[in-house]
Amino acid sequence: MERYAFGIDVGGTTVKMGFFSDRGELLEKWEMPTDTSDHGANIIPDIASAVEEKLAEKQLGKEDVIGVGIGVPGPVDAKGCVRQCVNLGWGTFQLEEAVEKAVGLPCRAGNDANVATLGE
């Protein structure tokens, strides 16, 4: 059974999203504007909605997805805690935990430059 994953790059103006096979093949990519209003409070709910929409479009359930990887423009510690993303309006909070709760899938988070390097 093939499984899938989501890769997310949160930037100050756009959130870029990728839908991947479990072999690392990029199957589809898209983007949406980053809503930084209200100190970025809508960013994670917007991501959760986009994931749900893609799963519905592909007629997949969450059991078909390994998880979500997310890169953000700021420091993220080993426990998935953001230490401030100024251009998103975020202070310190548990990013992995927040994404897992909103999306209903396991999440791993990191600094966008670091995760881009890992992806290469």
C-alpha angles and dihedrals in degrees: 000000000000117000131196143211139202124228117197131190112192113202134172093259106020140025109218116203133192132192112210139186117237086256090064096255114147105234100175140353134195140156141216134193116274109242102213094170118122092025092303094302092145098051098086095042089050090052091048090052092049091051092049091049092051092049091050091047091051092042091236132140129219089257086069092059126081093198150277129289117198133188122197134185098252144051118303120186127221091268094056096258118146113224095200134313103201098188091052095046092241125142124186117321143134101272098178091050092048093050093045090052094047098042101031093228135101113272137199119190136192146156109294095237092048095049091045088056091049090050092056 
